[in-house]
Amino acid sequence: MLPSAYGFRRRLGRLVLLYAVLTVLAAVVLLPFYWMAVSSFRQPEALFSSKPSLWLSKPVLVHYAHVLRRTPFIVQFQNSAIVALFTTLACILAGSFAGYSLSRFRFTGKFTFSIVIFLAMMFPATVVLIPMFLVFRTLKLLNTYAGLIIAYATFALPFCTWMMKGFFDSIPMELEEAAIVDGCSRAGAMFRITLPLAAPGVAATAMFGFLLAWNEYLFALTLTTSESMRTLPVGLTLFSGEYYTNYGALMAASLMVCVPVLVFFLYTNKYMIQGLTAGAVKG
Amino acid sequence: MMRDAVKVALPGRRSSRQLRVLEDAFPYLLILPAIIGILLVILFPIVYNAWLSFHLRRLIIPQTPFVGFMNYMRVLSDPEFWAAAWVTSIWALGSIGLNFVVGLGMALLLNLKFPGRSVFRIVFLIPWATPQIVAALNWKWLLNDQFGLINALLAQAGVLSQPVAWLADLRFALPMVILINVWKNYGFEMMAFLAALQSIPPVLYEAGSIDGASAVQRFRYITLPLLRPIILVLIILRSIWSINSFDMVYVLTAGGPANATQLTSLYIFKTAFERGMFSSSATASMLIFVVVLGLALLFMRVSARQGATHAT
């Protein structure tokens, strides 16, 4: 078929329509973020109005100042960062080791291990919540970093293992065999050859562990009770008082919680998507 | 899925007896930390939880006598539990259906070829990457009855004559939390459908066009059948995740108004930590656990079957 002027116009028309639809959808999807940003910079008087303006006229930083100076935001940020960091580390180590083991070896009990890991991915958190609370209370792990890190790392592990297994499966075995023939030890082949090649998988695992620990709410709420051990998600919900919520400050704090995650996501989304579709969807 | 790895031959290496043992132990050593963690932090609590459901445990009283099925009788005769189960069913069905429709629609749209496609793909994934709590608080502010943007916009458009308290109104609370949940989560379905759509060979569509199939027919007879495996997986996964979810609804409505949005997960949480009835709570969570376990086993069978047909 020859491209005619008519066909070109029609295609252009379609493209314009498509962009229009996508732009409207994107506006709907992104509206909450826009409003979060606008509210966080808005003057307190203008914030609580029954006819809020969609546009920001005179941005102010009072809400950010309030969050940083008058609330335990910085302590909570620190707590979240520490817990997330160690969770990520544990996920990378234990997850890639276990994933490698499941991907590369045939051994007795492998099937059982796979099933256990697989089922652990699906169980409801509420089933574990009460026993964990009671056990952690006995072990004096309530209100500690260790308690949260142990909980989060273990929750993230089944999925991380699964994801890493998927990545390892896609790396040809021949590379390791060649290294072993050349005199590399079994463990050496894993650490020097395969693990570096699975770097995207490690990135996806790190991101998953980090996000889980950074975002988790239910366990943080249950396993920490003292003000100084709260993490950010719990901290955010404490902005809401019984009669009055300082929404300006809340939106400022939310934005500060959200931005690191989204920046992180923009840089690693390719690996994350690859890992998710390999791990969860192809099974 | 459970495709066995080819056993690595270890040629050309002097192996003493000791080395042999070490090499046999290597796969176990590697998997050990993960397994220990999972056993201690997930499986042990589940067993403990099962034990609790047959004993009476209160927050302050140290004795925990065996009570048989009493806890089960109590939970199963509690109308609040059944109400929560009903709410959870609606929540799960709504979330499954809407996430499916929105996710598939977005995937089809983003599967078209146009400049700037990759940017839009990331933009539409942003809600999915947002922390649950941030999303929930954000929507709570948007839907605020007095100062919220949604009410203001609707009033301006002339749709509303007076403000609506979306999350505190018996009619709107549950549909609203479902919609917010879909806004937060459709990205996963979208991503999975996109990956699946991209693996469909274009030749099939060309053949369809040559044979005179319309766009709708091509979708109906080429795309949909080829998406069937992933559709099944997504439905099962989303139902498990819907039953397990807690954060979003707890922050948005805490189960209110008048328990209209009280999911079983919230019921379990409240029973334990607001009423101190640990045994009843453990019992309710055992009941939910059985449902989830059934779904998880189903998921395993489905994806094992797909692994068998798709592998190599």
Contacts between the chains, C-beta under 8 A, distances in Angstrom:
chain1	res1	chain2	res2	distance
A	15	B	114	6.1
A	18	B	109	7.6
A	18	B	112	6.7
A	18	B	114	6.0
A	19	B	114	7.6
A	21	B	109	7.2
A	22	B	109	7.0
A	22	B	120	5.5
A	25	B	106	7.6
A	25	B	109	8.0
A	25	B	124	7.4
A	26	B	120	6.9
A	26	B	123	5.3
A	26	B	124	7.0
A	29	B	123	7.1
A	29	B	124	6.1
A	29	B	126	7.1
A	29	B	127	6.0
A	29	B	183	7.2
A	30	B	123	7.0
A	30	B	126	6.9
A	31	B	142	7.6
A	31	B	149	7.9
A	32	B	127	7.9
A	32	B	135	7.2
A	32	B	138	4.6
A	32	B	139	6.3
A	32	B	142	5.9
A	32	B	183	7.9
A	33	B	126	7.1
A	33	B	130	7.9
A	33	B	138	7.7
A	35	B	138	7.3
A	35	B	141	7.3
A	35	B	142	5.9
A	35	B	149	5.5
A	36	B	134	7.9
A	36	B	138	5.3
A	36	B	141	7.7
A	39	B	141	6.7
A	47	B	147	7.1
A	48	B	146	7.6
A	48	B	147	5.0
A	49	B	147	6.5
A	50	B	146	6.2
A	50	B	147	6.5
A	50	B	152	7.0
A	50	B	163	7.6
A	51	B	152	5.8
A	51	B	156	8.0
A	52	B	147	6.5
A	52	B	149	5.9
A	52	B	152	5.5
A	54	B	149	7.6
A	93	B	33	7.2
A	94	B	33	4.2
A	94	B	34	4.7
A	94	B	37	6.6
A	95	B	34	6.8
A	97	B	30	4.2
A	97	B	31	6.9
A	97	B	33	6.6
A	97	B	34	7.1
A	98	B	30	6.3
A	98	B	31	4.6
A	98	B	33	7.2
A	98	B	34	3.7
A	98	B	35	7.3
A	100	B	30	5.8
A	101	B	26	7.9
A	101	B	27	4.5
A	101	B	28	7.6
A	101	B	30	3.8
A	101	B	31	4.2
A	102	B	5	7.9
A	102	B	31	6.9
A	103	B	5	5.6
A	104	B	5	5.2
A	104	B	8	6.3
A	104	B	27	7.5
A	105	B	5	6.5
A	105	B	7	7.4
A	105	B	8	7.4
A	105	B	26	7.4
A	105	B	27	3.7
A	106	B	4	5.6
A	106	B	5	6.3
A	106	B	7	5.0
A	107	B	24	7.9
A	107	B	27	4.7
A	107	B	28	6.8
A	109	B	28	7.9
A	110	B	27	7.7
A	111	B	2	7.0
A	113	B	31	6.0
A	113	B	35	6.2
A	114	B	2	6.0
A	115	B	300	7.5
A	116	B	35	7.2
A	116	B	38	6.3
A	116	B	39	7.8
A	116	B	43	7.2
A	117	B	34	7.1
A	117	B	35	7.9
A	117	B	38	6.6
A	118	B	296	7.7
A	118	B	300	6.2
A	119	B	293	7.3
A	119	B	296	5.6
A	119	B	300	7.9
A	120	B	38	5.0
A	120	B	42	5.0
A	120	B	43	7.4
A	122	B	240	5.3
A	122	B	244	8.0
A	122	B	292	6.1
A	122	B	293	7.9
A	122	B	295	7.4
A	122	B	296	3.9
A	122	B	299	7.1
A	123	B	42	6.5
A	123	B	46	6.8
A	123	B	244	8.0
A	123	B	289	6.8
A	123	B	292	6.5
A	123	B	293	7.7
A	123	B	296	7.7
A	124	B	243	6.5
A	124	B	244	4.4
A	124	B	265	6.9
A	124	B	285	6.8
A	124	B	288	5.6
A	124	B	289	6.1
A	124	B	292	5.3
A	125	B	244	6.2
A	125	B	246	6.9
A	125	B	265	7.8
A	126	B	244	7.6
A	126	B	246	6.8
A	126	B	264	8.0
A	126	B	265	4.9
A	126	B	268	4.5
A	126	B	269	6.5
A	126	B	285	4.9
A	126	B	288	6.9
A	127	B	45	7.2
A	127	B	46	5.7
A	127	B	49	5.4
A	127	B	285	4.5
A	127	B	286	7.2
A	127	B	288	7.2
A	127	B	289	4.7
A	128	B	41	7.4
A	128	B	42	6.1
A	128	B	45	4.4
A	128	B	46	6.7
A	128	B	49	7.3
A	129	B	268	7.6
A	129	B	269	7.2
A	129	B	272	7.4
A	129	B	285	7.6
A	130	B	49	6.5
A	130	B	52	6.9
A	130	B	272	5.2
A	130	B	278	5.6
A	130	B	281	5.8
A	130	B	282	5.4
A	130	B	285	7.1
A	131	B	44	7.6
A	131	B	45	3.6
A	131	B	46	7.6
A	131	B	48	3.9
A	131	B	49	5.0
A	131	B	52	6.9
A	131	B	282	7.5
A	132	B	41	7.2
A	132	B	45	5.2
A	133	B	272	7.9
A	134	B	48	7.7
A	134	B	278	7.3
A	135	B	44	8.0
A	135	B	45	7.0
A	135	B	48	7.2
A	150	B	37	7.6
A	150	B	41	6.2
A	151	B	41	6.5
A	153	B	37	6.6
A	154	B	37	4.4
A	154	B	38	6.2
A	154	B	40	7.6
A	154	B	41	3.8
A	154	B	42	6.1
A	155	B	41	7.8
A	155	B	42	7.7
A	157	B	34	5.2
A	157	B	37	5.8
A	157	B	38	6.3
A	158	B	34	7.9
A	158	B	38	6.4
A	158	B	42	8.0
A	161	B	34	5.5
A	169	B	3	7.5
A	169	B	5	7.6
A	173	B	5	7.5
A	173	B	6	6.1
A	173	B	8	6.5
A	176	B	8	6.7
A	177	B	8	6.6
A	177	B	9	7.0
A	180	B	8	7.6
A	180	B	10	6.0
A	180	B	11	7.4
A	180	B	12	7.4
A	180	B	13	6.7
A	181	B	11	6.3
A	181	B	12	5.2
A	183	B	12	7.7
A	183	B	13	7.6
A	186	B	8	7.7
A	186	B	10	6.6
A	186	B	23	5.8
A	186	B	26	6.1
A	187	B	26	6.9
A	211	B	129	7.8
A	211	B	131	7.9
A	214	B	131	6.9
A	215	B	131	4.1
A	215	B	132	5.9
A	215	B	133	7.0
A	217	B	132	6.5
A	217	B	133	5.3
A	217	B	246	7.7
A	217	B	247	4.4
A	217	B	250	7.7
A	217	B	251	7.4
A	218	B	246	5.1
A	218	B	247	6.1
A	218	B	250	7.7
A	218	B	269	7.5
A	222	B	273	6.9
A	233	B	131	6.5
A	233	B	132	7.6
A	233	B	133	4.1
A	233	B	247	7.8
A	236	B	133	5.5
A	236	B	134	7.0
A	236	B	137	5.9
A	237	B	133	6.5
A	237	B	137	7.2
A	237	B	251	5.8
A	239	B	137	7.9
A	247	B	141	5.2
A	247	B	144	7.5
A	247	B	147	7.5
A	250	B	137	6.1
A	250	B	141	7.2
A	251	B	138	7.5
A	251	B	141	6.6
A	254	B	134	4.7
A	254	B	137	5.7
A	254	B	138	6.2
A	257	B	131	6.2
A	257	B	133	7.9
A	257	B	134	5.7
A	258	B	130	6.1
A	258	B	131	6.4
A	258	B	134	4.9
A	261	B	129	6.4
A	261	B	130	7.1
A	261	B	131	6.0
A	262	B	126	6.7
A	262	B	129	6.2
A	262	B	130	7.2
A	265	B	125	7.8
A	265	B	126	7.7
A	265	B	129	4.1
A	266	B	122	6.9
A	269	B	122	6.2
A	269	B	125	6.6
A	269	B	129	7.4
A	273	B	125	7.9
A	273	B	191	5.6
A	273	B	195	7.7
A	276	B	188	7.4
A	276	B	191	6.6
A	276	B	192	7.9
A	277	B	191	6.5
A	277	B	192	6.2
A	277	B	195	4.4
A	280	B	192	7.8
A	280	B	237	6.9
A	281	B	192	4.8
A	281	B	195	6.8
A	281	B	196	7.8
A	281	B	230	6.3
A	281	B	233	6.1
A	281	B	234	7.8
A	282	B	1	7.6
A	282	B	303	7.7
A	282	B	306	7.7
A	282	B	307	7.7
A	282	B	310	7.4
A	283	B	1	4.1
A	283	B	233	7.1
A	283	B	303	3.0
A	283	B	304	7.3
A	283	B	306	6.5
A	283	B	307	5.8
